[in-house]
Amino acid sequence: MRYFHGILIFVLTLVFCVVGCQSEKTRFVTIGTGGVTGLYYPTGGAISRMLNKKFKQFKIKATVESTSGSVFNINAVIKGDMEFGIAQSDRQYQAYKGFAEWEETGAQTELRSVFSLHAEPITLVVSEQSAIKNIAGLRGKRINLGNPGSGQLQNSKDVLTAAGFSEQDILAEYVKAVEAPGLLQDERLDGFFYTVGHPNGNIKEATSGRIKVYIVDIEGDNIDKMVDDYPYYAKAIIPHEFYERALNTEDVQTVGVKATFVTSVNVAEDLVYALAKMVFENLEEFKTLHPAYASLTKENMLQGLTAPIHHGALKYYREAGLAELINNNLILEQEL
């Protein structure tokens, strides 16, 4: 009997140890961002640091990875190479529906939304000597549209299409955003597109060099139609005060998308729950980390999403009384 009692104590101790060890186990997550000079990288870094500060509470260690952008991040999340990624709202829409880069592979139905972030206006920077004053003036000019795998490349193409011409009507380049300001200042480009939150270091670099530049308005009836045709585009403004060395004298009128934080349906519920809870309950701290975050609210962080909400994030939003702010089409009850 004494022997049996000893065995029982040993077994119970082992069980409690295993359970305790599992509950204390550190989990590692990676957040895919973008180029180091863009806003995705510091955004991922800010979320990573905030999550790591809560390590005792959540037992999660987060790291960020600089990537080529939205398309790469979405694909990496779907494949399980990363747990989270930042992507433009239009890319989220196209991936979930199986459009654009995903036409051959089909709809990425495992893609899930967590929340949205800052607005990302489509920004067109041109040199003074190019004499480009509007979109129509791009014809025949040397314009960088964006690198393959970036969200801005499709935005550039959409603007060109709205203006009534194609990539073949300009001298198109496809380099990364970080390279474009230097190429413009070296007179190897007439201009470049960049879909990004503001203020942005690359744009400041472009406006501070020897070659004087304009930031061109992207507006007109054709652009209004583009906004009507695509649910992820909306009108946007780039404040003149952000780039006082540009030749503009007023705010720039344009259109844009939103940055969104995405994951896969296969990522554990408690991981996504913890991240959503951490960001929303520390939103005021997060907003102080960059001027682009200043206008964030809990309400607008649940707008601009086109893939279903991850069940872990939805669990938190329901607890916090925020679920009513979410489009009902994005709530898949069968996953709860």
C-alpha distance (Angstrom), angle and dihedral (degrees) to the residues before:
residue distance angle dihedral
M1 . . .
R2 3.77 . .
Y3 3.82 88.1 .
F4 3.83 91.3 51.5
H5 3.79 90.4 48.0
G6 3.80 90.5 53.1
I7 3.81 91.7 49.2
L8 3.82 90.6 50.1
I9 3.79 92.4 51.7
F10 3.81 90.4 48.4
V11 3.81 92.2 50.6
L12 3.80 93.7 47.2
T13 3.80 90.9 47.2
L14 3.80 90.0 51.1
V15 3.81 91.6 49.3
F16 3.80 93.1 49.2
C17 3.80 90.2 46.8
V18 3.80 92.5 51.5
V19 3.80 92.4 47.0
G20 3.78 91.6 45.6
C21 3.80 92.8 46.6
Q22 3.79 90.9 49.6
S23 3.79 92.5 49.7
E24 3.81 90.4 51.0
K25 3.80 95.6 44.4
T26 3.80 113.5 126.6
R27 3.78 115.0 -126.8
F28 3.78 123.7 -157.8
V29 3.79 125.4 -145.3
T30 3.81 132.1 -177.1
I31 3.79 125.6 -147.8
G32 3.82 117.3 -154.3
T33 3.80 113.0 -144.0
G34 3.82 131.4 158.8
G35 3.80 140.6 -105.6
V36 3.79 116.3 -19.8
T37 3.82 92.9 -116.2
G38 3.80 95.0 51.8
L39 3.79 128.2 80.0
Y40 3.81 98.1 -106.6
Y41 3.79 92.6 70.7
P42 3.84 97.2 54.0
T43 3.81 89.5 40.0
G44 3.79 91.0 56.1
G45 3.79 89.1 43.6
A46 3.80 92.3 52.2
I47 3.80 92.6 50.4
S48 3.81 90.5 45.1
R49 3.80 93.1 51.9
M50 3.79 92.6 46.7
L51 3.80 91.1 50.5
N52 3.81 92.5 47.3
K53 3.80 90.2 51.3
K54 3.82 86.5 60.1
F55 3.81 92.9 51.0
K56 3.81 94.4 122.9
Q57 3.80 89.3 55.1
F58 3.80 101.4 41.8
K59 3.86 104.5 19.1
I60 3.82 89.5 -138.0
K61 3.81 126.7 136.2
A62 3.81 113.9 -161.1
T63 3.80 129.6 -164.5
V64 3.80 131.5 -179.4
E65 3.78 129.5 -133.7
S66 3.80 124.9 -156.3
T67 3.82 107.5 -132.9
S68 3.80 140.7 168.4
G69 3.81 90.6 -94.0
S70 3.77 145.2 -107.3
V71 3.80 102.2 -6.3
F72 3.80 92.9 46.5
N73 3.80 91.8 47.6
I74 3.79 94.6 49.6
N75 3.80 92.4 48.2
A76 3.81 92.3 46.5
V77 3.81 91.7 50.2
I78 3.81 92.0 49.0
K79 3.82 91.4 48.9
G80 3.81 91.5 48.7
D81 3.81 94.3 -116.2
M82 3.81 89.9 122.2
E83 3.79 131.7 20.7
F84 3.81 97.2 -144.2
G85 3.79 138.5 17.9
I86 3.79 141.2 177.5
A87 3.80 116.6 -123.7
Q88 3.76 139.0 165.8
S89 3.80 114.6 -98.3
D90 3.81 91.6 -119.0
R91 3.79 91.2 54.5
Q92 3.79 89.8 49.4
Y93 3.80 89.1 53.5
Q94 3.80 94.5 46.1
A95 3.81 93.8 47.5
Y96 3.80 94.7 48.9
K97 3.80 91.5 46.9
G98 3.81 95.9 41.6
F99 3.81 97.1 -116.2
A100 3.84 133.2 137.5
E101 3.84 110.3 2.3
W102 3.80 90.1 7.8
E103 3.81 98.2 56.4
E104 3.81 92.5 103.2
T105 3.81 98.1 40.0
G106 3.82 93.1 41.9
A107 3.79 134.4 -136.6
Q108 3.81 113.6 -16.5
T109 3.79 94.4 -138.4
E110 3.82 93.2 168.4
L111 3.82 90.4 66.7
R112 3.81 113.9 111.1
S113 3.81 135.4 -171.5
V114 3.78 124.5 -130.5
F115 3.83 102.2 175.7
S116 3.79 141.4 -46.7
L117 3.77 127.6 -109.1
H118 3.81 137.4 -169.1
A119 3.79 127.6 -12.0
E120 3.81 116.4 -98.5
P121 3.80 113.7 -153.7
I122 3.80 118.9 -158.9
T123 3.80 101.1 -112.9
L124 3.80 123.4 -159.2
V125 3.82 114.5 -167.5
V126 3.82 118.6 -173.4
S127 3.79 135.3 176.0
E128 3.79 119.3 -108.1
Q129 3.80 91.2 -123.5
S130 3.83 91.7 56.4
A131 3.83 88.1 70.9
I132 3.83 89.3 -144.7
K133 3.80 108.7 154.7
N134 3.82 101.4 163.1
I135 3.81 142.0 3.1
A136 3.81 92.8 -80.1
G137 3.79 88.4 60.9
L138 3.81 91.9 66.6
R139 3.79 93.5 80.6
G140 3.80 110.5 116.7
K141 3.83 93.9 3.4
R142 3.81 129.6 124.3
I143 3.81 102.6 -107.3
N144 3.80 129.9 169.2
L145 3.81 109.8 -137.1
G146 3.81 97.3 -176.7
N147 3.78 138.1 -90.1
P148 3.82 122.6 -69.2
G149 3.80 109.6 -91.6
S150 3.80 93.9 33.5
G151 3.78 124.7 112.2
Q152 3.78 92.9 -133.0
L153 3.81 92.9 65.8
Q154 3.80 92.5 68.5
N155 3.82 91.1 42.4
S156 3.80 89.6 54.9
K157 3.79 91.0 49.6
D158 3.82 90.8 49.1
V159 3.81 91.3 53.2
L160 3.80 91.6 48.4
T161 3.80 90.8 49.4
A162 3.80 90.9 49.2
A163 3.81 88.7 51.5
G164 3.79 89.9 54.7
F165 3.79 102.3 -107.8
S166 3.79 140.8 84.6
E167 3.81 140.6 -131.7
Q168 3.80 88.2 -85.8
D169 3.81 90.2 62.5
I170 3.80 91.4 64.2
L171 3.80 134.3 43.4
A172 3.78 93.6 -103.8
E173 3.80 124.9 -157.4
Y174 3.81 125.6 -170.8
V175 3.80 107.2 -159.4
K176 3.79 129.4 135.7
A177 3.78 118.6 -84.3
V178 3.80 91.8 -114.5
E179 3.83 90.2 62.8
A180 3.81 98.2 47.1
P181 3.84 101.1 77.7
G182 3.80 91.5 53.5
L183 3.80 91.8 48.0
L184 3.79 90.6 50.3
Q185 3.80 91.8 49.5
D186 3.83 89.3 48.3
E187 3.83 87.7 54.1
R188 3.80 91.5 -117.4
L189 3.81 91.5 117.6
D190 3.79 132.3 42.5
G191 3.76 91.1 -157.0
F192 3.78 147.8 -31.6
F193 3.79 141.3 -139.5
Y194 3.78 121.2 -131.0
T195 3.80 125.9 175.6
V196 3.79 103.2 -155.3
G197 3.79 147.1 130.0
H198 3.79 117.7 -96.2
P199 2.97 143.1 -81.9
N200 3.80 91.8 36.5
G201 3.81 131.5 -179.3
N202 3.79 95.4 -137.5
I203 3.79 92.4 53.9
K204 3.81 90.8 46.7
E205 3.80 88.8 52.2
A206 3.79 90.9 51.1
T207 3.81 92.9 50.0
S208 3.83 95.1 46.5
G209 3.80 102.4 57.8
R210 3.78 136.6 92.7
I211 3.81 92.5 -88.7
K212 3.79 110.5 72.1
V213 3.80 116.2 -133.8
Y214 3.78 143.5 -162.1
I215 3.78 127.4 -148.6
V216 3.80 102.6 -136.8
D217 3.81 124.0 -136.2
I218 3.80 112.7 -117.9
E219 3.78 102.0 -154.3
G220 3.79 144.5 112.7
D221 3.79 139.6 100.3
N222 3.80 92.1 -62.2
I223 3.80 91.0 53.9
D224 3.82 90.7 46.8
K225 3.80 88.0 55.8
M226 3.81 90.3 49.9
V227 3.80 89.4 54.1
D228 3.80 90.1 49.6
D229 3.81 92.4 48.7
Y230 3.81 97.9 49.8
P231 3.83 121.4 52.3
Y232 3.82 94.5 -153.2
Y233 3.83 97.5 58.2
A234 3.79 123.8 87.0
K235 3.79 135.4 166.2
A236 3.80 115.2 -89.8
I237 3.79 141.5 -178.7
I238 3.80 129.8 -139.7
P239 3.83 107.6 -153.4
H240 3.80 114.6 -125.5
E241 3.81 89.9 -139.8
F242 3.82 90.6 68.8
Y243 3.82 92.3 63.7
E244 3.78 108.3 27.7
R245 3.81 92.7 161.0
A246 3.81 91.8 61.7
L247 3.81 114.9 97.9
N248 3.80 91.7 -116.5
T249 3.77 117.0 111.9
E250 3.81 97.7 -167.3
D251 3.80 140.2 37.4
V252 3.81 113.9 -71.7
Q253 3.81 117.4 -113.4
T254 3.79 113.1 -144.2
V255 3.80 144.5 128.6
G256 3.77 131.5 -107.5
V257 3.76 152.8 162.6
K258 3.81 134.2 -120.6
A259 3.77 131.9 -103.7
T260 3.81 110.2 -118.3
F261 3.79 133.7 -166.3
V262 3.80 111.4 -131.5
T263 3.78 140.2 -177.2
S264 3.80 140.1 166.2
V265 3.78 129.3 -90.6
N266 3.82 85.7 -120.9
V267 3.82 95.1 64.0
A268 3.80 111.1 103.4
E269 3.79 117.3 -92.2
D270 3.79 95.0 -128.4
L271 3.82 92.5 52.5
V272 3.80 93.3 54.9
Y273 3.81 91.4 40.2
A274 3.81 90.6 54.2
L275 3.79 93.7 48.8
A276 3.81 95.0 47.8
K277 3.80 91.1 46.4
M278 3.79 92.6 48.8
V279 3.83 94.8 50.3
F280 3.81 97.2 43.3
E281 3.79 95.3 43.9
N282 3.80 91.2 49.2
L283 3.80 97.2 38.3
E284 3.81 96.2 126.5
E285 3.80 90.3 55.2
F286 3.80 90.9 46.9
K287 3.81 92.3 51.3
T288 3.80 91.1 59.5
L289 3.81 92.6 60.9
H290 3.84 97.5 77.3
P291 3.83 135.9 6.4
A292 3.83 89.6 -123.2
Y293 3.81 89.6 66.6
A294 3.80 95.3 54.1
S295 3.81 95.3 98.3
L296 3.81 95.9 47.4
T297 3.79 116.9 125.5
K298 3.79 131.3 173.2
E299 3.79 87.0 -110.9
N300 3.80 98.9 52.9
M301 3.82 91.1 42.8
L302 3.81 87.4 67.2
Q303 3.80 93.7 51.0
G304 3.80 130.0 82.0
L305 3.82 93.1 41.1
T306 3.80 121.5 134.0
A307 3.82 104.3 171.9
P308 3.83 119.9 72.4
I309 3.80 118.1 -85.7
H310 3.80 113.0 -101.9
H311 3.81 110.0 -108.2
G312 3.83 91.2 -123.9
A313 3.80 92.4 55.5
L314 3.80 91.1 44.0
K315 3.80 89.8 53.8
Y316 3.80 89.5 58.6
Y317 3.81 94.3 43.1
R318 3.79 90.4 53.5
E319 3.79 92.0 49.2
A320 3.82 89.8 49.2
G321 3.83 94.0 47.6
L322 3.81 92.5 -114.7
A323 3.81 100.6 113.1
E324 3.80 92.4 94.3
L325 3.82 88.3 66.6
I326 3.81 91.4 63.0
N327 3.80 123.2 91.5
N328 3.81 105.7 -106.9
N329 3.80 90.4 -133.7
L330 3.81 88.2 67.6
I331 3.81 95.0 57.9
L332 3.81 114.7 89.0
E333 3.79 105.1 -168.0
Q334 3.81 92.9 -169.9
E335 3.79 89.5 69.5
L336 3.80 94.3 58.8
